[in-house]
Amino acid sequence: MSDRDQPAIREFAIGRPGAGPYGITAGPDGALWLTLVHSGEIARLRATEEVADETTVWPLDSGECGPMVITTGPDGALWFTRSRDGRIGRIGPDGALTSFPLPAPDSGPYGITAGPDGALWCTLMNRDAIARITTEGEVTEFRLPVAGGFPSAVVAGPDEALWCTLNQGNAIGRLGFDGDTTVYPLPTPGAGPVGMTLGGDGALWFVELLAGRIGRITPDGRIQEFPLPDRTAKPHAIAADPAGGCWFTEWGTGRIGHIDTTGEIREHPLPTPSSEPHGIAVTADGTVWAALETGSVARLTP
């Protein structure tokens, strides 16, 4: 790729110093919503050129709750995991905040997604489980058959099931709505899968943090792995590209990468070295947004 073909990348500071932008998602209101993991806050910013002037931040009821992953719920609100106090948070478009306790305060909720059944589903890292939570706050837990598996990301698949990465179990899990569970071990030992997304090709794409690879699994369990040029890149989060393929963050090397459906990979360095990119979101117009834990949001315009 020539210099003139390189996408434009800009960074915008968000929150107070040390707030720690972590999770990011495109909301139903056309804005970007973020978790600020260190300060215990939720931020909303407008997805335009004037993004730096259009930021609102809401403090949560506990600055130590550790908000992590955020997603749009079936009710049009934003739902997020609170990893340090075992709660699931909800913020309405008007900024109204509520939260719901999980059965165990030390369950370590992390990934969250809206299911086709009208409920939210989240991973419980410390309980080897996936929880279902209704919009009224009713919680049901489903235990996974891998002890110490450390379930991380979770997404709704194309097959009426929930799919998750098992970070310490080195596997991908599938949970049907009937509670039936299947586990698919990864070919690469110690790969450490984290982020996951449903691709436009109907497969689940995921990142292997410790192996420096991007993975793909079809609903029938067939797995492919694609090595990154730099195996120390520590890919963290991944989001589907409306134009095909997926975008992902490289936490270890401060880059945003793209993989197409053939496995071709392109990487783009962020303006600020060691910016620790974590969450990633792609808006309908193809613009890519990444949360940088050092205190900014990056916008990449393909």
C-alpha positions in Angstrom: 0.0 0.0 0.0 1.5 3.4 -1.0 1.5 6.4 1.3 -1.3 8.1 -0.6 -3.5 4.9 -0.1 -2.9 5.0 3.7 -6.2 5.9 5.6 -6.5 9.1 7.5 -6.2 8.6 11.3 -7.0 11.2 13.9 -7.0 11.0 17.7 -9.2 12.8 20.1 -8.7 13.1 23.9 -11.7 11.9 25.9 -12.4 12.1 29.6 -10.1 13.3 32.3 -6.5 12.1 32.4 -6.2 8.5 33.4 -9.9 7.7 32.7 -8.9 4.8 30.5 -11.2 4.5 27.4 -11.7 0.8 26.9 -15.0 -0.4 25.3 -16.7 1.3 22.4 -19.8 0.8 20.3 -22.0 2.7 17.8 -25.3 3.5 19.5 -28.7 3.7 18.0 -28.6 7.5 18.2 -25.7 7.7 15.7 -23.2 8.5 18.5 -20.2 6.5 19.9 -20.5 5.2 23.5 -17.5 4.3 25.5 -16.6 2.8 28.9 -13.9 4.6 30.9 -12.5 1.7 32.8 -10.2 3.5 35.3 -12.5 6.4 36.3 -15.7 4.4 36.3 -17.6 6.5 33.8 -19.5 6.2 30.5 -18.8 8.7 27.7 -20.9 9.6 24.6 -19.3 11.4 21.6 -20.7 12.5 18.3 -19.3 10.7 15.3 -18.3 13.7 13.3 -15.3 16.0 12.5 -16.3 18.0 15.6 -16.1 15.0 17.9 -13.8 16.7 20.4 -16.5 19.3 21.1 -19.4 16.9 21.4 -18.4 14.7 24.3 -20.6 14.0 27.4 -19.4 11.9 30.4 -21.6 10.3 33.1 -20.0 9.1 36.4 -21.3 5.8 37.6 -22.3 5.1 41.2 -18.9 3.6 41.9 -15.7 4.8 40.4 -14.1 1.4 41.1 -16.7 -0.7 39.3 -14.5 -1.2 36.2 -16.9 -0.8 33.2 -15.5 -2.9 30.3 -17.5 -3.9 27.2 -20.6 -1.9 26.0 -23.3 -2.8 23.5 -26.7 -1.6 22.3 -29.5 -3.5 24.0 -32.8 -4.7 22.5 -34.5 -1.8 24.3 -32.4 0.9 22.6 -30.3 1.6 25.7 -26.6 0.9 26.1 -25.7 -2.0 28.3 -22.2 -2.6 29.8 -20.4 -5.0 32.1 -19.0 -3.8 35.5 -16.1 -6.3 36.0 -15.1 -5.3 39.5 -18.4 -5.3 41.3 -20.3 -8.0 39.5 -23.1 -5.9 38.0 -24.5 -5.1 34.6 -25.0 -1.5 33.9 -27.6 0.3 31.7 -27.6 3.9 30.4 -30.5 5.3 28.4 -30.0 7.8 25.5 -30.9 10.5 28.0 -28.1 9.5 30.4 -30.4 7.8 33.0 -28.3 5.1 34.7 -29.3 1.9 36.4 -27.5 -1.4 37.2 -28.4 -5.0 38.1 -26.5 -7.3 40.4 -25.3 -10.7 39.2 -25.6 -13.7 41.5 -21.9 -13.5 42.5 -20.3 -10.1 43.1 -16.9 -11.6 42.1 -18.1 -13.2 38.9 -16.0 -10.8 36.7 -18.4 -10.0 33.9 -16.6 -8.9 30.7 -18.2 -9.5 27.2 -21.8 -8.6 26.5 -24.1 -8.8 23.5 -27.7 -8.6 22.6 -29.3 -11.9 21.7 -32.1 -12.6 19.2 -34.3 -13.6 22.1 -34.7 -10.0 23.4 -32.2 -10.4 26.3 -28.6 -9.5 27.0 -25.9 -12.2 27.3 -22.6 -11.7 29.1 -19.5 -13.7 30.0 -18.6 -14.3 33.6 -14.8 -14.8 33.6 -14.5 -16.0 37.1 -17.4 -18.4 37.1 -16.8 -20.2 33.7 -20.3 -19.2 32.7 -22.4 -17.2 30.4 -25.3 -15.2 31.9 -28.6 -14.2 30.3 -30.1 -11.0 31.7 -33.5 -9.6 30.7 -34.1 -5.9 30.3 -35.9 -6.1 33.6 -32.8 -7.5 35.3 -33.7 -11.1 35.7 -30.5 -13.3 35.5 -30.0 -16.9 34.5 -26.5 -18.5 34.5 -25.3 -21.3 32.2 -22.1 -23.0 33.2 -19.5 -23.9 30.6 -17.8 -27.3 30.7 -14.2 -25.9 30.7 -12.9 -25.3 34.2 -10.7 -22.2 34.3 -11.7 -21.4 30.7 -12.0 -17.6 31.4 -14.8 -16.8 28.9 -14.2 -13.4 27.5 -16.0 -12.0 24.4 -19.5 -13.2 23.5 -21.5 -12.6 20.3 -24.8 -13.9 18.8 -24.1 -16.3 16.0 -26.0 -16.9 12.8 -27.4 -20.2 14.1 -29.6 -19.2 17.1 -26.7 -19.7 19.5 -24.2 -17.6 21.5 -20.5 -17.9 20.7 -17.6 -17.0 23.1 -13.9 -17.1 23.4 -12.4 -19.1 26.2 -9.2 -17.2 26.8 -7.5 -19.6 29.2 -9.3 -22.7 27.8 -7.7 -22.0 24.4 -11.0 -22.7 22.7 -14.2 -21.3 21.2 -17.5 -22.1 22.9 -21.0 -22.4 21.5 -24.1 -22.2 23.8 -27.5 -22.9 22.4 -30.6 -21.3 23.9 -31.5 -24.8 25.2 -28.3 -24.8 27.3 -26.5 -27.3 25.0 -22.8 -26.4 24.9 -20.0 -27.4 22.4 -16.3 -26.5 22.8 -13.9 -26.3 19.8 -10.2 -26.4 20.8 -7.9 -24.1 18.9 -5.1 -25.6 16.7 -2.5 -23.3 18.2 -1.6 -24.0 21.9 -1.7 -21.1 24.3 -3.4 -18.7 21.7 -5.3 -16.7 24.3 -8.4 -15.8 22.3 -10.2 -12.5 23.4 -12.3 -10.4 21.0 -14.9 -11.9 18.7 -17.4 -10.7 16.1 -19.9 -12.1 13.6 -18.5 -11.5 10.1 -20.4 -10.6 7.0 -19.6 -14.0 5.6 -21.6 -15.8 8.3 -18.5 -17.0 10.2 -17.3 -15.9 13.7 -14.0 -14.0 13.6 -11.8 -13.8 16.7 -8.4 -12.6 17.8 -5.7 -14.7 19.4 -4.0 -12.3 21.8 -1.0 -14.5 22.8 -0.4 -16.1 19.4 -0.6 -13.0 17.3 -3.2 -14.5 15.0 -6.7 -13.8 13.6 -9.1 -16.8 13.8 -12.2 -17.7 11.9 -14.7 -20.4 12.8 -17.7 -21.5 10.8 -21.0 -22.5 12.5 -20.1 -26.2 11.9 -16.8 -25.8 13.8 -14.2 -25.5 11.1 -11.3 -23.2 12.2 -8.8 -21.2 10.2 -5.9 -19.1 11.7 -4.1 -16.2 10.0 -0.8 -15.1 11.5 -0.1 -11.4 11.8 3.1 -10.0 10.4 4.2 -9.2 13.9 3.4 -12.0 16.3 3.9 -9.8 19.3 1.1 -7.4 18.2 -1.4 -8.7 20.8 -4.7 -8.3 18.9 -7.4 -7.5 21.3 -10.8 -6.5 19.8 -12.4 -7.1 16.4 -15.4 -5.7 14.5 -16.9 -6.6 11.2 -16.4 -4.3 8.3 -19.6 -3.5 6.3 -17.5 -3.6 3.1 -16.2 -7.2 4.0 -13.6 -8.5 6.3 -12.9 -7.3 9.8 -11.0 -4.5 11.6 -9.1 -5.2 14.8 -6.9 -3.5 17.4 -3.3 -4.4 18.1 -2.8 -3.6 21.8 0.9 -4.5 21.9 2.1 -2.5 18.9 -0.3 0.4 18.7 -1.9 -0.3 15.4 -5.3 -0.9 13.8 -5.4 -3.8 11.4 -7.8 -5.1 8.7 -8.2 -8.7 7.4 -10.3 -9.5 4.4 -12.2 -12.7 3.8 -9.2 -14.3 2.0 -6.9 -13.7 5.0 -5.0 -10.7 3.6 -3.9 -8.4 6.4 -3.1 -4.7 6.3 -1.9 -2.7 9.3 -2.0 1.0 10.1 0.1 2.6 12.9 -1.7 5.0 15.2 -0.3 8.6 15.5 0.6 8.1 19.2 3.0 5.2 20.0 2.1 2.9 22.9 -1.5 4.2 22.9 -2.9 0.8 24.0 -5.9 0.4 21.6 -8.6 -1.9 23.0 -12.2 -1.7 21.9 -13.1 -1.1 18.2 -16.3 -0.2 16.4 -17.2 0.4 12.8 -20.1 2.8 11.9 -22.4 2.2 8.9 -20.4 4.5 6.7 -17.3 2.3 7.2 -15.5 4.7 9.6 -13.4 2.9 12.2 -13.3 4.0 15.8 -10.9 2.6 18.5 -10.7 3.3 22.2 -7.1 4.0 23.3 -6.6 3.3 27.0 -4.0 6.0 27.3 -6.8 8.6 27.0 -8.1 9.0 23.4 -10.3 7.8 20.7 -8.9 7.2 17.2 -10.9 7.7 14.1 -9.7 5.9 10.9 -11.3 6.9 7.6 -10.7 4.2 5.0 
